[in-house]
Amino acid sequence: MGSAAAPAAPRLVLDIGTHKVLGLAVRTRAGDGAGGVEVLASCFLRHHGRAMRDGQVHDVPAVARTLRRVKENLEAAVGVAFSHAHIAAAGRALHTVRGRAEQDHGSHTAITEEMNRLLEWEAVADAQLRLLASLEESGQRQGFYCIAHAPTGYWLDGDPIGRLMGQRGRRTGVEVLATFLPGAVVDSLEGALHQAGLEMAGLTLEPIAVLEAIVPDTMRHLNLALVDIGAGTSDIALTGDGTVQAFAMVPEAGDAITEAIARELLLDFTVAEHAKRQVSAGGSAVVENVLGEKVELTAPQLEEITRAAVQRLATRIAAEVAHWAQDPPAAVLLVGGGSQTPGLAAALASALDLAPARVSIRDRRAVRGVAGAGQLQGPDVITALGIALVGARGGNMPPVRVRVDGRPVCLFLPDRCTVREAARIAGLPLQRLAGRLGSGLTVTVNGELTVIPGTRGTAATVLVNNQPASLDTILQNQDEVQLGEPQDGEPPRVTVRDLVDQWLARQEAAGRGGPVRIQVENTWQDLPVLVRRNGHKAELDETIADRDQLEIRFPRTAAELVEALGRQVPAAAIRCLVNGAPVTCRSGAALLRNGEPASPDDPVRDGDRWDWEPGRPITVRDVLREAGLAVERTLHVTLNGQPVAVAAVADVRRNGVPAGLDEAVVDGDRLEVAGPETVPLYRLLPYAGIHPETLAQGRRVILEIDGRPAGYTAPVQEGDAIAIRFVPDDAAAGQGAPAPRLPAS
């Protein structure tokens, strides 16, 4: 006989409302296939002051104190210490987005519960990306957390199906309706829990919790509008065609009614709220207003005072239902403390054009799957019971909530809670995580296009809670992620040598012939590589530029070998122009192949011996002689009555610059030659026995050509009669030429 299963451990459920906290200690009922719960104990406490407004925490410490008191009371009641709690959030600033996910299993596969769950979370992640894409930059910075989701359709191999679990198929798909709240709303709830000594075991949306309690799957084929009217918000869920079709929210609820009473009777808000509850329960209330007057509030007075506020609230709820409903609702189910406001159900029926009987306030009697705590009966306990059912049925597995550069992000898949996945869900582009590849080079080598990539960029620096991390770091709830700027890669720096080495490696790998060796001027060496870049000889250390064209190969001819060796073919002749006429001079230089003169087109073969015969240098004198021009001539003149022979040298310019006769000439030079026809007069001074040091003494000299006075540089021609003599010491002053500074001889 088997022993009975041990009872499940109690769980803590907290319905954190604008005015109150309803806490439940529950446990799953053994053997209840529907995921039912048993309420072991309950605790109801009101907040002091207005610590919450419109469903959002405004005073975290104050709310935390209330939560701690509820927790301690329930711990004392059941004898268990609670460290986690299941909660729900109101739909303040709610966004609803549809997401879709598909998976191809490759073959027919049985769909398990885990596979179904992961597929749904993929769809939720898709919805989160869609939400980010729809937001302005300010909304993206504010950030939204996914609170809950509801599947709206399943597909198996392309066909709609009610449920995937237990089916077999190759392709599965799901569409979900995901709900998102601002990060500040969720963070404040979690902050209050933390200060109360609790962690979040599960989080759902209040209308989803209410759906779980009173609108099971078997009722969702009906066009129903479920409205949870609390103090600060009126949360709406719409069903039809077997699914949840939409969630919506009106940021107005019971507090709007209380404020109308407070304004009319000049009451403190807390006093007006207390009086409203008394009258709504079927009694009357006598209170004191801010003037110290006693004021009695009865049901007829309450209805009269709040008529306009009730009508405005009903109109706003009806407008929101009409906006989101695919078809007009067949009925409206009201829950929450605000649903008991006198006249609200009738006003809502009128606004939706429904019969009054089609708008109903639902209470504990509509809830299935909950046992115990018979005292919890009103419509204001439905949300708490729904939270308990959602937790028992595993429908509110808490996501990992983190912030990436300040943006709230929800991560749903345990094996993907990484910085990389968080950044993706946050909508950060890929280039925000890793630097781009450096711009590459496109070069052509031997006619083939080659792309040389740039260097890889570096990933963004990552800090998780101010500690160094990586993109693959696993994140925990409430982690803060900060991403630095990635660094882009650099363009490649490639030299001609790099490409030559690559070409040689490919030649060797392809086995294209053995090494060719040659002897160059008595030294054996491997055959050099001929490299041309953009048609010109390239040096190995040159840097490659984009769109360069390179030719890399072994030389085939003597001319190519000389180019590859970085030398020149010896010039056997020098060709230049002399006074415009071409002149050729033989130098005797030659390139020798195996001891014989080689022509530029001679082939290069293994074992060849190559030598350079330099020849003799060609000078200006050689060129003039080859051109038949006299380099110098002898002029015969008479000097002081005596015959004298003087050498006259030709005046030569090489490429426009004065040149000496022994200066070397290269191929292509231009020579301009004048004379020799004359010599300057000062060249005859030594022949007259007059030297520069004598002139430096200041003595005057008489210079004449053919009896006429002449200067030191006057030209002297063939046959001239020259007179050069000193002026006598006793001669009259002023005669003769003063001693000049003579030109260099």
DOMI-568103 format. One line per 4 residues: number of its first residue (from 1); their letters; for each residue x, y, z of C-alpha. Coordinates in steps of 0.05 Angstrom, whole numbers, always signed. Example, Ala and Ser with C-alpha at 12.3 -4.5 7.8 and 13.67 -1.06 7.14 Angstrom:
1> as> +246:-90:+156  +273:-21:+143
% end
This chain:
1> mgsa> +0:+0:+0  +32:+65:-23  +41:+124:+23  +3:+189:+10
5> aapa> +41:+244:-26  +71:+298:+18  +31:+363:+16  +59:+419:-27
9> aprl> +97:+475:+7  +55:+537:+20  +63:+596:-27  +54:+670:-14
13> vldi> +7:+709:-58  +2:+785:-54  -51:+827:-88  -20:+896:-81
17> gthk> -75:+947:-94  -77:+1022:-92  -108:+1024:-23  -97:+954:+6
21> vlgl> -57:+890:+5  -92:+823:+6  -44:+767:+23  -58:+693:+16
25> avrt> -19:+632:+39  -38:+578:-10  -15:+510:-33  -29:+468:-94
29> ragd> -83:+416:-82  -55:+346:-92  -86:+308:-149  -122:+368:-178
33> gagg> -107:+363:-251  -135:+433:-264  -81:+464:-220  -126:+483:-163
37> vevl> -104:+514:-97  -125:+513:-25  -123:+579:+15  -92:+565:+82
41> ascf> -95:+635:+110  -108:+707:+89  -90:+776:+113  -120:+842:+91
45> lrhh> -86:+908:+108  -94:+979:+82  -37:+1025:+64  -24:+1085:+109
49> gram> -37:+1147:+69  -34:+1146:-7  +30:+1105:-14  +3:+1080:-82
53> rdgq> -35:+1118:-135  -66:+1092:-198  -37:+1023:-185  +35:+1048:-181
57> vhdv> +80:+1050:-120  +95:+1122:-101  +125:+1110:-31  +167:+1047:-33
61> pava> +184:+1044:+42  +111:+1054:+61  +86:+999:+15  +143:+954:+39
65> rtlr> +121:+963:+111  +50:+940:+94  +77:+880:+54  +123:+860:+112
69> rvke> +64:+862:+161  +22:+818:+115  +80:+770:+105  +93:+764:+180
73> nlea> +19:+753:+196  +14:+697:+145  +80:+666:+168  +52:+664:+239
77> avgv> -13:+634:+214  +17:+576:+175  +84:+568:+211  +126:+577:+148
81> afsh> +177:+632:+130  +165:+662:+61  +222:+687:+18  +185:+694:-48
85> ahia> +117:+720:-70  +71:+716:-130  +44:+784:-150  +6:+819:-206
89> aagr> +13:+889:-235  -42:+936:-256  -43:+958:-328  -18:+1029:-317
93> alht> +11:+1056:-383  +0:+986:-413  +25:+967:-482  +0:+904:-516
97> vrgr> +37:+875:-575  +28:+812:-616  +89:+768:-628  +99:+706:-668
101> aeqd> +150:+649:-668  +159:+588:-712  +205:+527:-707  +223:+473:-757
105> hgsh> +242:+409:-721  +269:+375:-784  +225:+314:-776  +160:+294:-744
109> tait> +170:+306:-670  +126:+298:-608  +114:+368:-579  +130:+370:-505
113> eemn> +108:+420:-453  +179:+448:-450  +182:+456:-526  +115:+493:-524
117> rlle> +139:+538:-469  +203:+557:-504  +165:+571:-568  +118:+618:-531
121> weav> +177:+656:-500  +208:+664:-569  +142:+696:-591  +144:+742:-530
125> adaq> +215:+763:-548  +190:+778:-618  +135:+821:-589  +186:+859:-547
129> lrll> +227:+875:-609  +165:+898:-645  +148:+944:-586  +217:+975:-587
133> asle> +212:+987:-661  +146:+1024:-652  +171:+1071:-597  +202:+1139:-603
137> esgq> +273:+1148:-576  +246:+1174:-509  +201:+1113:-501  +259:+1067:-516
141> rqgf> +301:+1101:-463  +244:+1094:-413  +239:+1020:-429  +184:+969:-418
145> ycia> +182:+902:-383  +140:+845:-408  +92:+828:-352  +51:+772:-380
149> hapt> +28:+741:-445  -30:+699:-470  -27:+653:-531  -76:+673:-584
153> gywl> -64:+618:-634  -23:+555:-649  -3:+524:-715  +20:+454:-732
157> dgdp> +50:+443:-801  +16:+507:-824  -54:+490:-798  -88:+522:-738
161> igrl> -94:+477:-677  -121:+486:-607  -60:+463:-568  +9:+438:-588
165> mgqr> +28:+395:-529  +23:+321:-545  +17:+334:-620  +67:+308:-671
169> grrt> +92:+350:-728  +151:+381:-763  +135:+456:-761  +103:+491:-701
173> gvev> +82:+563:-693  +49:+606:-640  +23:+677:-635  +19:+711:-567
177> latf> -10:+775:-541  +44:+803:-496  +34:+859:-445  +86:+910:-426
181> lpga> +90:+960:-370  +141:+1017:-360  +204:+994:-325  +192:+1043:-268
185> vvds> +126:+1010:-250  +156:+941:-245  +220:+964:-211  +181:+1000:-156
189> lega> +140:+937:-142  +203:+895:-139  +236:+948:-95  +179:+945:-45
193> lhqa> +183:+869:-44  +258:+871:-32  +250:+919:+27  +198:+872:+55
197> glem> +248:+815:+52  +218:+781:-9  +238:+763:-79  +190:+758:-138
201> aglt> +169:+685:-151  +122:+704:-207  +92:+765:-239  +29:+770:-281
205> lepi> -20:+823:-303  -82:+833:-261  -132:+821:-318  -95:+756:-335
209> avle> -102:+734:-263  -176:+750:-264  -184:+713:-330  -151:+652:-298
213> aivp> -201:+656:-240  -268:+666:-274  -259:+658:-351  -227:+590:-364
217> dtmr> -207:+568:-433  -275:+535:-443  -309:+603:-439  -262:+642:-484
221> hlnl> -301:+625:-547  -351:+677:-522  -343:+751:-537  -334:+774:-466
225> alvd> -306:+838:-435  -275:+828:-367  -264:+893:-329  -224:+895:-264
229> igag> -243:+962:-232  -195:+977:-176  -180:+1043:-142  -132:+1073:-193
233> tsdi> -141:+1035:-258  -195:+996:-296  -160:+937:-329  -195:+904:-388
237> altg> -189:+836:-421  -228:+816:-483  -240:+744:-505  -270:+711:-567
241> dgtv> -257:+655:-617  -226:+614:-561  -169:+663:-545  -154:+728:-509
245> qafa> -161:+780:-563  -136:+843:-527  -116:+876:-462  -131:+948:-448
249> mvpe> -132:+998:-391  -168:+1061:-369  -127:+1103:-320  -188:+1118:-278
253> agda> -228:+1077:-228  -255:+1079:-158  -212:+1137:-135  -247:+1182:-187
257> itea> -312:+1167:-150  -281:+1181:-82  -252:+1247:-107  -321:+1268:-131
261> iare> -349:+1255:-61  -291:+1291:-28  -300:+1353:-72  -375:+1356:-62
265> llld> -374:+1347:+14  -306:+1379:+28  -278:+1316:+57  -208:+1289:+66
269> ftva> -195:+1236:+13  -186:+1181:+65  -251:+1201:+100  -288:+1203:+34
273> ehak> -262:+1133:+16  -285:+1105:+83  -354:+1136:+76  -361:+1110:+4
277> rqvs> -346:+1039:+27  -396:+1043:+84  -452:+1067:+40  -435:+1018:-16
281> aggs> -441:+962:+35  -514:+981:+47  -509:+1030:+105  -500:+1105:+114
285> avve> -442:+1146:+141  -435:+1207:+184  -369:+1243:+175  -337:+1310:+191
289> nvlg> -314:+1355:+134  -255:+1402:+132  -299:+1457:+163  -314:+1414:+223
293> ekve> -387:+1403:+202  -422:+1336:+210  -444:+1309:+143  -488:+1249:+132
297> ltap> -479:+1208:+68  -535:+1161:+46  -542:+1115:-15  -587:+1163:-53
301> qlee> -539:+1221:-38  -480:+1179:-59  -512:+1162:-125  -531:+1234:-138
305> itra> -462:+1262:-121  -424:+1210:-162  -471:+1206:-222  -428:+1249:-267
309> avqr> -363:+1214:-246  -395:+1145:-255  -421:+1164:-324  -352:+1190:-345
313> latr> -318:+1126:-320  -369:+1082:-356  -361:+1122:-420  -285:+1115:-419
317> iaae> -288:+1040:-405  -340:+1030:-461  -297:+1070:-510  -236:+1028:-494
321> vahw> -276:+963:-502  -304:+986:-569  -234:+1006:-593  -202:+938:-580
325> aqdp> -260:+889:-589  -263:+854:-656  -338:+845:-645  -385:+878:-594
329> paav> -383:+840:-528  -441:+795:-512  -431:+807:-438  -388:+845:-389
333> llvg> -360:+815:-325  -341:+864:-270  -293:+849:-213  -252:+891:-165
337> ggsq> -273:+935:-107  -292:+992:-154  -343:+948:-190  -389:+957:-129
341> tpgl> -397:+1031:-142  -472:+1045:-144  -499:+1056:-214  -434:+1037:-250
345> aaal> -459:+970:-278  -522:+1003:-306  -483:+1061:-335  -435:+1014:-369
349> asal> -492:+972:-398  -522:+1035:-427  -456:+1059:-456  -445:+991:-490
353> dlap> -517:+986:-512  -527:+921:-472  -584:+897:-431  -571:+911:-357
357> arvs> -571:+837:-343  -511:+828:-390  -466:+869:-344  -453:+829:-281
361> irdr> -410:+836:-219  -375:+770:-206  -351:+746:-139  -321:+684:-106
365> ravr> -377:+640:-131  -351:+647:-203  -282:+622:-185  -265:+549:-199
369> gvag> -208:+510:-169  -201:+547:-103  -217:+517:-35  -214:+546:+35
373> agql> -221:+617:+63  -296:+618:+57  -296:+689:+84  -266:+715:+20
377> qgpd> -328:+725:-22  -331:+795:-54  -309:+818:-123  -248:+850:-92
381> vita> -216:+781:-77  -218:+754:-148  -150:+783:-168  -115:+751:-109
385> lgia> -147:+683:-123  -129:+689:-196  -55:+704:-179  -55:+640:-137
389> lvga> -83:+599:-195  -34:+628:-245  +24:+611:-198  -2:+541:-186
393> rggn> -10:+528:-261  +60:+553:-278  +34:+610:-321  +77:+666:-291
397> mppv> +148:+641:-292  +185:+705:-277  +231:+730:-332  +300:+756:-317
401> rvrv> +293:+831:-316  +356:+871:-330  +376:+939:-356  +421:+950:-415
405> dgrp> +449:+1021:-417  +389:+1040:-375  +337:+1006:-419  +294:+954:-384
409> vclf> +296:+885:-417  +262:+819:-402  +297:+754:-417  +254:+692:-419
413> lpdr> +296:+632:-440  +343:+608:-385  +397:+585:-433  +397:+653:-468
417> ctvr> +401:+701:-409  +466:+731:-436  +490:+802:-447  +488:+789:-522
421> eaar> +415:+767:-519  +396:+825:-473  +428:+874:-522  +389:+842:-580
425> iagl> +323:+847:-543  +339:+919:-524  +341:+934:-599  +415:+952:-602
429> plqr> +443:+944:-672  +499:+894:-685  +550:+949:-695  +536:+972:-624
433> lagr> +564:+906:-598  +624:+893:-643  +666:+939:-685  +659:+934:-759
437> lgsg> +710:+899:-802  +761:+948:-829  +752:+968:-901  +787:+919:-946
441> ltvt> +831:+925:-1008  +814:+901:-1077  +875:+884:-1118  +886:+846:-1183
445> vnge> +943:+795:-1182  +961:+764:-1249  +892:+782:-1276  +854:+752:-1217
449> ltvi> +814:+796:-1170  +835:+788:-1097  +800:+818:-1037  +843:+831:-975
453> pgtr> +799:+841:-914  +813:+893:-861  +827:+876:-789  +770:+853:-745
457> gtaa> +737:+904:-699  +739:+895:-624  +676:+880:-584  +645:+932:-538
461> tvlv> +671:+931:-468  +620:+902:-420  +607:+917:-347  +555:+879:-307
465> nnqp> +541:+913:-241  +605:+953:-253  +646:+889:-259  +682:+869:-323
469> asld> +644:+818:-363  +635:+793:-435  +578:+788:-485  +568:+716:-464
473> tilq> +562:+730:-389  +499:+699:-359  +455:+752:-328  +415:+749:-263
477> nqde> +352:+787:-245  +362:+862:-236  +432:+862:-266  +455:+928:-294
481> vqlg> +492:+922:-360  +535:+978:-388  +565:+973:-458  +625:+1013:-480
485> epqd> +639:+1033:-551  +667:+980:-597  +727:+995:-640  +723:+988:-715
489> gepp> +778:+949:-751  +833:+981:-792  +846:+975:-866  +899:+922:-880
493> rvtv> +971:+943:-889  +998:+898:-943  +1065:+904:-978  +1087:+877:-1044
497> rdlv> +1130:+827:-1006  +1067:+799:-972  +1034:+784:-1039  +1098:+756:-1068
501> dqwl> +1105:+708:-1008  +1033:+686:-1017  +1045:+674:-1092  +1108:+634:-1078
505> arqe> +1071:+592:-1026  +1016:+576:-1076  +1068:+558:-1129  +1101:+510:-1081
509> aagr> +1035:+480:-1058  +1015:+469:-1130  +1082:+434:-1145  +1095:+477:-1205
513> ggpv> +1167:+457:-1222  +1229:+453:-1178  +1272:+513:-1159  +1310:+548:-1216
517> riqv> +1381:+570:-1197  +1426:+617:-1236  +1496:+645:-1227  +1500:+721:-1225
521> entw> +1571:+748:-1228  +1600:+684:-1198  +1546:+678:-1143  +1493:+623:-1145
525> qdlp> +1422:+643:-1126  +1349:+625:-1136  +1315:+656:-1196  +1286:+723:-1171
529> vlvr> +1213:+741:-1178  +1192:+794:-1227  +1141:+842:-1196  +1106:+898:-1232
533> rngh> +1056:+944:-1198  +1010:+983:-1244  +1057:+969:-1301  +1121:+992:-1267
537> kael> +1177:+956:-1230  +1157:+948:-1157  +1200:+946:-1095  +1184:+892:-1043
541> deti> +1173:+942:-987  +1122:+984:-1025  +1053:+988:-993  +994:+962:-1033
545> adrd> +937:+1011:-1048  +865:+995:-1066  +854:+975:-1139  +928:+962:-1151
549> qlei> +944:+915:-1208  +1004:+869:-1197  +1041:+822:-1242  +1080:+769:-1203
553> rfpr> +1119:+715:-1240  +1188:+688:-1255  +1227:+725:-1310  +1228:+690:-1378
557> taae> +1278:+734:-1417  +1344:+768:-1404  +1310:+836:-1401  +1260:+811:-1349
561> lvea> +1316:+779:-1309  +1355:+844:-1306  +1290:+880:-1284  +1277:+828:-1230
565> lgrq> +1349:+836:-1204  +1338:+911:-1199  +1394:+925:-1249  +1399:+953:-1320
569> vpaa> +1421:+922:-1385  +1490:+951:-1400  +1486:+1004:-1454  +1528:+981:-1513
573> airc> +1521:+1050:-1545  +1505:+1120:-1522  +1459:+1160:-1566  +1454:+1236:-1560
577> lvng> +1444:+1299:-1600  +1500:+1347:-1618  +1475:+1414:-1643  +1410:+1376:-1660
581> apvt> +1444:+1320:-1700  +1443:+1248:-1673  +1509:+1218:-1653  +1523:+1146:-1629
585> crsg> +1584:+1125:-1590  +1601:+1052:-1575  +1618:+1037:-1502  +1636:+964:-1507
589> aall> +1588:+946:-1449  +1549:+881:-1454  +1506:+831:-1416  +1538:+762:-1421
593> rnge> +1500:+696:-1417  +1545:+637:-1407  +1603:+681:-1431  +1569:+705:-1495
597> pasp> +1534:+771:-1508  +1460:+765:-1494  +1403:+800:-1528  +1343:+825:-1486
601> ddpv> +1299:+769:-1513  +1345:+712:-1496  +1311:+659:-1452  +1328:+647:-1379
605> rdgd> +1345:+574:-1362  +1365:+535:-1301  +1441:+537:-1290  +1454:+599:-1333
609> rwdw> +1513:+644:-1316  +1501:+718:-1324  +1554:+772:-1323  +1558:+847:-1336
613> epgr> +1613:+875:-1381  +1614:+948:-1359  +1652:+977:-1419  +1684:+1046:-1418
617> pitv> +1651:+1112:-1399  +1634:+1159:-1456  +1655:+1233:-1446  +1638:+1298:-1480
621> rdvl> +1705:+1294:-1516  +1686:+1225:-1544  +1620:+1250:-1570  +1650:+1312:-1603
625> reag> +1703:+1270:-1635  +1650:+1221:-1662  +1611:+1281:-1688  +1673:+1306:-1725
629> lave> +1677:+1370:-1686  +1744:+1399:-1664  +1753:+1400:-1590  +1807:+1454:-1596
633> rtlh> +1849:+1491:-1649  +1913:+1532:-1649  +1908:+1607:-1664  +1969:+1642:-1693
637> vtln> +1976:+1714:-1672  +2032:+1767:-1664  +2046:+1789:-1593  +2089:+1851:-1585
641> gqpv> +2117:+1837:-1655  +2133:+1764:-1641  +2092:+1704:-1669  +2054:+1665:-1616
645> avaa> +2011:+1602:-1621  +1951:+1598:-1572  +1903:+1538:-1561  +1828:+1554:-1568
649> vadv> +1779:+1505:-1534  +1706:+1493:-1557  +1649:+1520:-1512  +1603:+1460:-1494
653> rrng> +1535:+1458:-1458  +1505:+1392:-1436  +1429:+1395:-1429  +1436:+1471:-1423
657> vpag> +1491:+1470:-1370  +1565:+1485:-1384  +1603:+1420:-1388  +1677:+1400:-1388
661> ldea> +1706:+1357:-1442  +1719:+1299:-1393  +1649:+1299:-1365  +1610:+1233:-1374
665> vvdg> +1552:+1230:-1423  +1490:+1186:-1415  +1441:+1162:-1466  +1395:+1217:-1491
669> drle> +1438:+1277:-1472  +1435:+1341:-1514  +1500:+1377:-1529  +1507:+1448:-1557
673> vagp> +1578:+1464:-1582  +1606:+1532:-1603  +1677:+1545:-1631  +1734:+1540:-1621
677> etvp> +1746:+1607:-1661  +1773:+1657:-1610  +1807:+1663:-1542  +1799:+1720:-1491
681> lyrl> +1855:+1770:-1491  +1876:+1756:-1419  +1897:+1686:-1442  +1958:+1719:-1476
685> lpya> +1983:+1755:-1413  +2030:+1698:-1393  +2059:+1699:-1463  +2078:+1773:-1451
689> gihp> +2111:+1754:-1384  +2055:+1786:-1343  +2028:+1744:-1286  +1970:+1758:-1238
693> etla> +2016:+1771:-1179  +2050:+1826:-1220  +1984:+1859:-1235  +1966:+1855:-1161
697> qgrr> +2021:+1908:-1149  +1978:+1960:-1182  +2018:+1973:-1245  +1980:+1995:-1306
701> vile> +1979:+1955:-1371  +1969:+1976:-1443  +1926:+1926:-1484  +1915:+1933:-1559
705> idgr> +1889:+1890:-1616  +1910:+1911:-1686  +1930:+1979:-1656  +1863:+1991:-1622
709> pagy> +1855:+1993:-1546  +1821:+1929:-1520  +1796:+1900:-1454  +1820:+1838:-1418
713> tapv> +1764:+1795:-1446  +1765:+1820:-1517  +1764:+1762:-1567  +1828:+1748:-1603
717> qegd> +1823:+1716:-1673  +1871:+1683:-1721  +1925:+1733:-1747  +1910:+1789:-1698
721> aiai> +1969:+1834:-1677  +1969:+1840:-1601  +2006:+1892:-1559  +2012:+1881:-1483
725> rfvp> +2061:+1923:-1442  +2066:+1960:-1376  +2060:+2036:-1374  +2128:+2067:-1358
729> ddaa> +2136:+2094:-1287  +2148:+2165:-1311  +2090:+2165:-1359  +2033:+2212:-1348
733> agqg> +1980:+2192:-1298  +1919:+2161:-1328  +1952:+2124:-1385  +1938:+2049:-1394
737> apap> +1889:+2002:-1363  +1887:+1991:-1288  +1905:+1923:-1263  +1839:+1884:-1263
741> rlpa> +1816:+1821:-1228  +1827:+1770:-1283  +1780:+1713:-1298  +1803:+1643:-1279
745> s> +1845:+1615:-1335
% end
